[in-house]
Every structure is written in structure tokens, then in C-alpha cells.
Amino acid sequence: MVRLDDASGFYSHTRLNQGGSIARNRAFQLCQGEFIQWLDADDLLASDKITRQMKVWGEQSGNNRLFSCAWGYFMYRACRARFSPTPLWADLSPLEWLVRKWENNAHMNPATWLASRELTEAAGPWEARLITGEDGEYFCRVIIASDGICFVPEARVFYRTTASSASYIGPSNRKMESQFLGMQLEIAHLLSLDDSRRTKAACVKFLQAWLPCFYPYRPDIVSQAQQLATTLGGQLEAPRLGWKYRWIKRLFGAELAKRASLLMPNVKWELIRAWDKMLFSIGTSGVTSSDQSSGASFNANVLD
């Protein structure tokens, strides 16, 4: 069912839950714009994010340039977002961008991208088999289909970290299998573009960085990853637990130690989030009616 919200001018589409990829593909079929901005629930765009990227687009020729921008993490207070530049914050060719990403285990929030409809169609639909890792696989294809990445440093995206996330893998077999399938597809996409020694080495680093997600829960996936690394001329090392968890491994085994290594940082993170939430609540409790009007105006600008 498709509904138009007269107040905001946005369409909402409701359907049975068949996964994020199918929902995004349906959204693209329904949309009519010449440029595509993908958003998750925890993404916040600066009010001039798209305007700044479109300004740069107007100064260039062709619709196959892909635009990115600066982004930062926040919990509850967007004003405290941390913007930490990485080697990806630059104008780069598709090959250089992807190789740098894996060489440095870097990340680019999906909401930073702005792509033309023409480029989006050339990249193809979201991979419906994936329930996690779909962002990386999809944007790998978008990047490869582009004529290059144009980084717009003045444009900004704010990414809210949450206690739980659909991208969290944990011990879920379905998510581990999906993540590894997505990684295999990404590697195949990149090697179709370039199979040099540097590119293969970057692929091995990519596998190594994600190996802890499968170890020790899925020795079959670990074995497949090792075989893939071998064909690329590399070798994977077994993930090492931090010293704080090694005694747990000695007494109770690798699986329990792995669970502890995932749980304990989350407990610390939740305490930090609770503190930030309290400070956010204190800050908003004193907002006057005139401030609220200004805030409403700001929110409208963000959505525009």
C-alpha cells in the first residue's frame, strides 16, 4: 500500500517483511527522482548535504560520477558527532577506492553516497540473498559502475550508533553465511576490475579483517575463507583473543571466550550510551517553545 503524507510530501509504502534488499528494490521502482539517496533509520543528513553534492555535480559533466561526503558517529547528541577522516575521504578512482578500503579496513557510511538514477540502474538491484553485508556488496557494484568517486568534504552525514543493529552478526548462522557470501561476491566484483598483486593482497586483508566474525563458530566458513586466501596468494591467521579473555579460553574454551569478548565491550558501551542519553535529556528538557519552533524548522530543512 502506498500513501502520500500531505504534510511532509513523502510517500510511504507498506508491504510484508521480505528483507531489506527487497524493500530497497521496491522503493527504487517507486521513486521518480533523478538522483538517489539511500537512508537507514539511524542516518541523519545535514540540511545542506544533498545541496552541496549537487552543486559539485553541476560543475562537472556526465551522470556516472558517484558523490560521497564526510560522516561521523553520534549516540544521542548529534552536536557531539566525531568526524574522523580516513584514506577514503578523497577523490578516487573506483579501483583505488575499493583497494584503499580493504587495505585500511576503512568504512564509509552508506548515507554519504549520492548517485544518479542512470548510475543506480547500471549497478543493478540489491542482492536479495543477503540479510547482512548487503550494503558493502551493493555499493561495491555502484562504485565499479561509476566513473569515479567525488568527495565533498563540506557535506555531512551523522550516523547514530545503537545498542542493537541488523548488521550485527554474532553467532547467527544465517547472518554468518550471508556475510561470507557477500564478501565472496565483493571480491569477485573487484577482481573483475583488476587482479594485480596489490588488489589480491587487499582481498586477503579483507578476509582477515572479517575472520573473527566466523571463528570459532563456523569452522567450515573459516576453511573456505582460508582456501580463498590461498588462491589469492595469501594466508589467514587464526584470530587472537585479547589478554583479558585468554584465561576464559583456557578454562572454558574458545567459544565461551569469544562470547565474553563480544558481551563485555557491549556492557561498557551501554554505560557510555546511558550517560550520553542522560545529558541529551537534560539538554532538551530546558528547550523553550521558540527553540522548539526553530528545531521544527531545522528538521524540515533536513528532510528537504
Residue pairs with C-beta under 8 A, 6 or more apart in sequence:
1 13
1 14
1 15
2 11
2 12
2 13
2 30
3 11
3 12
3 13
3 14
4 10
4 11
5 11
5 12
8 303
10 303
11 30
13 26
13 27
13 30
15 23
15 26
19 128
19 131
20 126
20 131
20 134
20 166
21 125
21 126
21 127
21 128
21 130
21 134
21 138
22 126
22 128
24 38
24 126
25 125
25 126
25 128
28 36
28 120
28 125
33 117
34 116
34 117
35 50
35 54
35 114
35 115
35 116
35 117
36 114
36 115
36 116
36 117
36 120
37 45
37 50
37 111
37 113
37 114
38 110
38 111
38 113
39 45
39 111
40 110
40 111
42 159
42 160
42 161
42 162
43 109
43 110
43 111
43 157
43 158
43 159
43 160
44 78
44 157
44 158
44 159
44 160
44 302
45 111
45 156
45 157
45 158
45 302
46 155
46 156
46 157
46 158
46 302
47 298
47 301
47 302
47 304
48 155
49 69
49 155
49 156
49 157
50 114
50 155
52 69
52 152
52 154
52 155
53 67
53 69
53 114
53 152
53 155
54 114
56 67
56 150
56 152
57 65
57 67
57 114
57 150
60 150
62 147
63 116
63 118
63 119
64 116
64 118
64 119
64 122
64 145
64 146
64 147
65 116
65 119
65 146
65 147
65 148
65 149
65 150
66 113
66 114
66 115
66 119
66 142
66 143
66 146
66 147
66 148
66 149
66 150
67 113
67 114
67 115
67 149
67 150
67 151
67 152
67 155
68 88
68 89
68 108
68 112
68 113
68 114
68 149
68 150
68 151
68 152
69 112
69 114
69 151
69 152
69 153
69 154
69 155
69 156
69 157
70 83
70 85
70 89
70 112
70 153
70 154
70 155
70 156
70 157
71 83
71 108
71 109
71 111
71 112
71 156
71 157
71 158
71 159
72 81
72 82
72 83
72 84
72 156
72 157
72 158
72 159
73 81
73 82
73 159
73 160
73 161
74 80
74 81
74 82
74 158
74 159
74 160
74 161
75 160
75 161
75 272
75 273
75 276
75 277
75 280
76 160
76 273
76 276
76 277
76 279
76 280
77 276
77 279
77 280
77 283
78 158
78 160
80 276
81 158
81 159
83 156
86 104
86 106
86 107
86 108
87 100
87 103
87 104
87 106
88 97
88 100
88 101
88 104
88 106
88 108
88 151
89 151
89 153
90 151
91 148
91 149
91 150
91 151
92 100
92 148
92 149
92 151
93 148
93 149
94 143
94 144
94 146
94 148
94 149
94 193
95 190
95 193
95 194
95 199
97 143
97 149
98 140
98 143
98 144
98 190
98 193
98 202
99 190
99 198
99 199
99 202
100 106
101 107
101 108
102 202
102 203
102 205
102 206
102 209
103 201
103 202
103 205
105 205
105 209
108 139
109 157
109 159
110 135
110 139
111 157
111 159
112 155
112 157
113 139
113 142
115 123
115 142
115 146
119 142
119 145
119 146
120 142
122 145
123 138
123 141
123 142
123 144
123 145
124 141
126 134
126 138
127 134
127 137
127 138
127 182
127 185
129 178
129 181
130 137
130 178
130 181
130 182
131 166
131 174
131 175
131 178
132 166
132 167
132 169
132 175
132 178
132 179
132 182
133 167
133 178
133 179
133 181
133 182
133 183
134 178
134 182
135 167
136 182
136 183
136 186
137 182
137 185
137 186
137 189
140 185
140 186
140 189
140 190
141 189
143 149
144 189
144 190
144 192
144 193
161 273
163 266
163 269
163 270
163 273
168 175
169 175
169 176
169 179
169 213
170 262
171 217
171 259
173 217
173 218
176 213
176 214
176 217
176 218
176 221
177 221
179 210
179 213
179 214
180 214
180 221
180 224
180 225
183 206
183 207
183 210
184 228
186 206
187 203
187 206
187 207
187 228
187 232
190 199
190 202
190 203
191 199
191 200
191 203
193 199
197 233
200 232
200 233
200 234
201 232
201 233
201 234
203 229
203 232
203 234
204 229
204 232
204 233
204 234
204 235
204 236
207 225
207 228
207 229
207 234
207 236
208 229
208 236
208 237
210 225
211 222
211 225
211 236
211 238
211 239
212 239
214 221
214 222
214 225
215 222
215 238
215 239
215 258
216 222
216 254
216 255
216 258
217 255
217 258
222 236
225 236
226 235
226 236
229 235
229 236
241 249
241 254
241 257
241 258
241 261
242 261
244 264
245 257
245 260
245 261
245 264
246 257
248 256
248 257
248 260
249 256
249 257
287 295
